[in-house]
């Protein structure tokens, strides 16, 4: 049994494959009365669209969003919202040549075993990063809902390969700079260095990974449903469902293991009639509940597994070891296009929990 849905009060169901006719999303639980147009969704899709810079795949998909249900006269009706994009620039020929030779670093082999060889192997099928189109479309709706409670989600690239953002940046720098450069970094000087590193490694036929940092601002205290629907657990779950994610940490994260309790504890103070903390090592979540401080998380992405160098694999039909050299169109680094996807995933979880607690009502006025 597969599960292609996530969320409870605000739920996403994904459909489609990388080289199929389309990819799409069904969003169930969106409150009625939200102004929503295809332009709202398109604005977010354009942030992750392929073929728009020197460091993305040459696959040129327009990713034009089409709303099929759940919106009438520009307002959501409370019914499930179905939205999709067509796959228009598909070339499956390279995958036909290697369909019995699983690509290293991809899900080809375990998917072959799990589905008995019936899986759609073209472009990775449902295991492709192409499915994040659905996440982004649902995230566009979630972001509009967050504005109703004056909350906001901001993400940016803080590391690609060995190049790491060397300083703290302001929220205003993130808002201003991230979508003005190809690597989605909030510091333009670092962005130039990151892009140069990606281009250098791509010329060698290789790829790079990196880290995206995401912050949710304006989230009220008390969101979350412990024990097993805690806010950080739900955030981690959806983030790990972005293809290529290998690690998620909140606040100080793994660094907290080297702190003393006196260093790690976030002490409470009153500030402008609000309870705040002097530090935010917890990343805005304690006991699975939001604290009212910014929710801060970092998401680690592995290097793109599709590379131009020769690699070892096996021929599943002949049952022997062989070498493989991949053709096709691939991102030398997926991190920049993952930035809006991370934002979308975080927005969805916060909206889901806010609806569950009645902070976002089911009918908007």
HULIN-V599710 format. One line per field, one symbol per residue. burial: 1 if it has 9 or more other C-alpha atoms within 8 Angstrom, else 0. Layout:
# HULIN-V599710
burial = ???
This chain:
# HULIN-V599710
burial = 00000010111111111111011111111111110101011101101111100011101110101010111000111111111111100001011000001111011110110000001011111111011111111111111011101011111111111011100000001101110011111111011011101110110011111111111111101011110011111111011101001101111110010010000111000000000110011111100111111111111111111111000111100000001111000111111111111111111111111110000101000
